[in-house]
């Protein structure tokens, strides 16, 4: 079996991730922040170690401004619903995942202005067009760091500088890039970074969060939920300090133990080294697929300008049929369709059928890429 669905979730996980989770279940097991006994203290240490790992990876100065949740979707909802009000204006791109577009469309119906800046069919965003879309009432720019459909990397650093010049907040959806690309929230002027644990951080599902920069006033951020935090229990009002203000209810501590192990593995390998490996594999895949008659590859076609996510179609065949044959006949696991990003497919001209998506990651190999190209070649030949 060849697993090429890493853009949805990475598999297999590196050594140490499952072990860390089992260790928590067998030897810790208590509720972090809810009791003073030794196991509760150890559980709290586990959670804080995960905060420290996230802060180290993203060069965030304060681990206590790392707020944990279930995934990047929850983090994005926290940032957008928590900060935007009726009368505000927000700018985004036409390559966004529905984790961005659906909350923004909901907010739009409630009085938040929205401008969607068009990207090129390759997914490229011109920062000048973002700046041109700024209005007096603009409060936030929301961008994916890289498309989950074609992997194209958006210029978040340049847009971050634009945001700073105009006194705006920049919210970045790093679901596809956290762990796969170097990210420095300070250097790239990122005010809010949403991440998920189960992709290129190599942690388990149900982990993720929001890194909240120093320019964001916690008192202006409405939490998605309110309730028990283990702090200020004598009060019936929600705590107003981070991370407690946004972390009501028992955290997924066992998952965070796995997340920390995944991030530590990424840090040990080195993000730059992982990136170089994925660029090499992605370029090999792009070049191999482009050489097949009847196959169209989408995006920039330059692996240095994208993540290791590659989308393609075969003339005369529905993506669903291609995906089924890859699985049934060749044991290659891919994703087909719209990938929860209809705006991106409309930009690319692949709506409504979508594409076949190969998502590579650090543990994939050149031999697997060659086998996949060979399989697509055979399937394409049968379609002619």
C-alpha positions in Angstrom: 0.0 0.0 0.0 1.1 3.5 -0.8 -0.4 6.2 1.4 -0.7 9.5 -0.6 -3.4 11.2 1.5 -1.1 13.1 3.8 -2.8 16.4 3.0 -5.8 15.1 4.8 -3.9 13.5 7.7 -0.4 12.1 7.9 0.2 8.4 8.2 2.1 6.6 9.6 3.0 8.6 12.6 6.7 8.7 13.6 8.0 6.6 16.5 7.2 8.1 19.8 3.8 9.5 19.1 1.7 6.4 20.1 4.2 5.7 22.9 3.7 9.2 24.4 -0.1 8.7 24.3 0.0 5.3 25.9 2.4 6.5 28.5 -0.1 9.3 29.4 -3.0 6.8 29.6 -1.1 4.2 31.6 1.0 6.4 33.9 -0.6 9.8 34.2 -4.3 9.7 33.3 -5.4 12.6 35.5 -7.2 15.9 34.6 -4.8 18.8 34.0 -5.4 21.9 36.1 -8.3 20.4 38.1 -6.5 18.9 41.1 -3.4 19.3 43.1 -2.2 15.7 43.4 0.9 14.4 41.7 -0.8 12.9 38.6 -2.8 16.1 37.9 0.4 18.1 38.2 2.1 15.7 35.7 -0.9 16.1 33.4 -0.6 19.8 33.5 3.1 19.5 32.8 2.2 17.4 29.7 -0.1 20.1 28.4 2.5 22.9 29.1 5.2 20.9 27.3 3.0 20.8 24.3 2.5 24.5 24.5 6.3 25.0 24.6 6.8 22.7 21.6 4.3 24.7 19.5 5.9 28.0 20.6 9.4 26.7 19.7 8.3 25.4 16.3 6.6 28.7 15.3 9.1 31.0 17.1 6.3 32.4 19.3 7.6 34.2 22.4 4.9 33.2 24.9 3.7 29.5 25.3 0.8 30.8 27.3 -0.6 32.5 24.2 -0.9 29.0 22.5 -4.6 28.1 22.9 -5.4 24.4 22.3 -8.6 23.1 20.6 -9.7 20.2 18.5 -8.2 21.3 15.1 -7.4 24.2 12.8 -11.1 24.7 12.0 -11.9 25.4 15.7 -9.0 27.8 15.9 -10.1 29.7 12.8 -13.6 30.0 14.2 -12.3 31.2 17.5 -10.2 33.9 15.8 -12.8 35.1 13.3 -15.9 34.8 15.5 -14.0 36.1 18.5 -12.7 39.2 16.9 -14.9 40.3 14.1 -18.0 42.4 14.7 -20.8 43.7 12.5 -19.5 46.7 10.5 -15.9 45.3 10.3 -14.4 44.3 6.9 -12.2 41.3 6.2 -10.1 40.3 3.2 -9.4 36.7 2.1 -8.3 34.9 -1.0 -10.1 32.7 -3.6 -8.0 29.7 -2.6 -9.4 29.2 0.9 -10.6 26.0 2.4 -14.2 25.9 3.7 -12.7 26.2 7.2 -12.2 29.8 6.3 -15.0 30.4 3.8 -17.9 29.0 5.8 -17.3 31.1 9.0 -16.7 34.2 6.8 -19.9 33.6 4.9 -21.7 33.2 8.2 -20.2 36.4 9.5 -21.1 38.2 6.2 -24.8 37.4 6.8 -24.4 39.1 10.2 -23.0 42.4 8.9 -19.2 41.7 8.4 -18.0 43.0 5.0 -16.1 40.5 2.9 -13.7 40.9 0.0 -12.4 37.7 -1.8 -9.3 38.6 -3.7 -9.0 36.5 -6.9 -5.8 34.3 -7.3 -4.5 33.1 -10.6 -5.6 29.7 -11.9 -2.4 28.4 -10.5 -3.3 29.7 -7.0 -0.9 32.6 -7.0 -1.9 35.6 -5.0 -0.7 39.2 -5.8 -0.1 41.0 -2.5 -0.8 44.4 -4.2 -4.4 43.2 -4.8 -4.8 42.5 -1.1 -3.6 46.0 -0.3 -5.9 47.5 -2.9 -8.9 45.8 -1.2 -8.3 47.5 2.1 -11.0 49.9 3.3 -11.3 52.2 6.3 -13.4 49.6 8.1 -11.0 46.6 7.3 -9.9 44.9 10.5 -8.5 41.5 9.4 -6.9 39.7 6.6 -7.4 35.9 6.5 -5.1 33.7 4.3 -4.3 30.1 3.9 -0.5 29.6 4.0 -0.7 27.1 1.2 -3.6 25.6 -0.8 -4.8 22.2 0.3 -5.7 21.5 -3.4 -2.6 22.4 -5.4 -0.1 23.3 -2.6 0.6 26.8 -3.9 2.2 28.9 -1.1 0.7 32.3 -0.5 2.9 35.3 0.3 1.9 35.6 4.0 5.1 37.4 4.9 4.5 40.1 2.4 0.8 40.4 3.3 1.8 40.5 7.0 3.9 43.6 6.3 0.9 45.2 4.5 -1.3 44.4 7.5 1.2 46.0 9.9 1.4 49.2 7.7 -2.4 49.5 7.9 -2.9 48.5 11.5 -4.7 45.2 10.5 -4.6 41.7 12.0 -3.3 38.8 9.9 -4.9 35.4 10.5 -3.1 32.5 8.8 -4.5 29.1 8.2 -1.4 26.9 8.6 -3.2 23.5 8.4 -1.2 22.5 5.4 2.1 24.1 6.3 2.7 23.7 10.1 5.7 21.3 10.2 6.1 21.3 6.5 7.4 24.8 5.9 9.4 27.0 8.3 7.1 29.5 10.1 8.2 32.4 12.2 5.2 34.3 13.5 7.3 37.3 14.5 9.4 37.6 11.4 6.4 37.1 9.1 4.1 39.5 11.0 1.5 36.8 11.7 -0.9 37.9 14.5 -3.0 34.7 14.6 -1.8 31.3 13.5 -4.3 28.4 13.3 -2.7 24.9 13.2 -3.8 21.3 13.3 -1.9 18.5 14.9 -2.8 15.6 12.7 -1.1 16.7 9.4 2.5 17.7 9.2 2.9 18.0 12.9 2.5 14.2 13.0 0.2 14.2 16.0 -3.2 12.6 16.5 -6.5 13.8 15.3 -8.4 16.0 17.7 -5.5 18.3 18.4 -4.7 21.8 17.2 -4.9 25.3 18.2 -4.3 29.0 17.8 -1.1 31.0 18.4 -2.1 34.5 19.5 0.3 37.2 18.9 1.2 40.1 21.2 -0.8 42.6 19.1 -4.1 40.8 19.9 -5.8 42.0 23.0 -7.2 38.9 24.8 -10.0 40.9 26.3 -11.3 41.7 22.7 -11.3 37.9 21.8 -14.7 36.3 22.6 -14.2 32.6 23.4 -16.2 30.0 21.4 -17.4 28.5 24.7 -17.4 29.3 28.4 -17.2 27.0 31.4 -14.8 25.3 33.8 -11.1 26.0 33.5 -9.8 24.9 36.8 -8.8 28.6 37.5 -10.7 31.3 39.4 -13.3 28.7 40.4 -14.8 31.1 43.0 -16.1 33.3 40.1 -19.0 32.6 37.8 -17.5 34.8 35.1 -15.0 33.5 32.5 -11.3 34.1 33.2 -10.0 37.0 31.1 -6.4 35.7 30.7 -4.8 33.3 28.2 -5.0 30.5 27.7 -7.8 29.9 30.2 -10.1 32.4 28.6 -10.4 30.2 25.5 -9.9 26.7 26.9 -13.1 25.8 28.8 -13.6 22.1 29.6 -11.1 19.2 29.9 -8.4 19.4 27.3 -7.4 16.4 25.1 -4.3 15.8 27.3 -3.6 12.4 25.9 -3.7 13.8 22.4 -1.5 16.7 23.4 1.1 14.2 24.7 1.1 12.7 21.2 1.2 16.2 19.6 4.2 17.2 21.6 6.0 13.9 20.5 5.1 14.6 16.9 6.4 18.2 17.0 9.6 17.1 18.8 10.1 14.6 16.0 9.7 17.4 13.4 12.2 19.6 15.3 14.7 16.7 15.6 14.5 16.1 11.8 14.5 19.8 11.1 11.8 21.6 9.1 14.3 22.6 6.5 15.4 19.0 5.9 11.8 17.8 5.7 11.0 20.6 3.3 14.0 19.7 1.0 12.9 16.0 0.9 9.3 16.9 0.1 10.3 19.4 -2.6 12.4 16.7 -4.3 9.5 14.2 -4.2 6.9 16.7 -5.3 9.0 17.8 -8.3 9.6 14.2 -9.3 5.9 13.6 -9.1 4.9 16.7 -11.1 7.4 16.0 -13.8 6.4 12.3 -14.0 2.7 13.1 -14.3 3.1 15.9 -16.8 4.9 13.5 -19.1 1.8 11.3 -19.4 -0.5 11.9 -22.4 -4.0 13.0 -21.2 -2.9 14.0 -17.7 -3.2 17.6 -16.6 -1.4 18.8 -13.5 -2.5 21.9 -11.7 -0.7 24.6 -9.8 2.6 26.3 -10.3 4.4 23.1 -11.5 7.3 24.3 -9.4 7.8 22.3 -6.2 9.7 25.2 -4.6 6.6 27.3 -4.8 4.2 24.8 -3.2 3.8 22.1 -0.6 4.1 18.4 -1.6 0.4 18.4 -2.6 -0.2 17.7 -6.3 -3.5 17.7 -8.1 -4.2 16.2 -11.5 -7.0 14.9 -13.8 -7.0 12.4 -16.6 -8.9 13.3 -19.8 -12.1 11.3 -20.3 -12.2 10.0 -16.7 -13.9 11.3 -13.6 -11.6 11.9 -10.6 -13.7 9.5 -8.5 -13.1 6.7 -11.1 -9.3 7.4 -11.1 -9.2 7.3 -7.3 -11.1 4.1 -7.1 -8.8 2.4 -9.6 -5.7 3.7 -7.8 -7.0 2.1 -4.6 -8.4 -1.1 -6.0 -5.8 -2.0 -8.6 -2.6 -0.4 -7.3 -3.1 0.0 -3.6 -2.5 3.8 -3.8 -4.6 5.9 -1.4 -5.4 9.4 -2.7 -8.2 11.9 -2.3 -10.6 12.9 -5.0 -13.2 15.6 -5.5 -13.4 19.2 -4.2 -11.3 18.7 -1.1 -13.6 21.0 0.9 -12.3 23.9 -1.1 -14.9 24.8 -3.8 -13.6 28.4 -4.1 -10.1 27.0 -5.0 -11.5 24.7 -7.7 -13.6 27.6 -9.2 -10.3 29.6 -9.3 -8.5 26.7 -11.0 -11.4 25.8 -13.4 -11.8 22.3 -12.0 -15.3 22.9 -10.4 -17.5 20.9 -10.0 -15.7 17.6 -10.7 -12.6 18.4 -8.8 -9.3 16.6 -9.1 -7.3 13.7 -7.9 -4.9 14.8 -5.1 -1.7 13.1 -4.1 -0.5 14.5 -0.8 3.1 13.5 0.0 4.9 13.9 3.4 8.2 13.3 5.1 7.9 9.5 5.3 7.1 9.0 1.6 9.8 7.8 -0.8 11.0 8.2 -4.3 10.1 4.6 -5.0 6.5 5.3 -4.1 6.4 8.3 -6.4 7.7 6.2 -9.3 5.1 3.5 -8.6 2.4 6.1 -8.5 3.4 7.7 -11.8 3.5 4.3 -13.4 0.0 3.5 -12.1 -1.4 6.8 -13.4 0.3 6.1 -16.8 -1.5 2.8 -17.0 -4.8 4.2 -16.0 -4.5 7.1 -18.5 -3.5 4.7 -21.3 -6.7 2.7 -20.7 -8.8 5.9 -21.0 -7.5 6.8 -24.5 
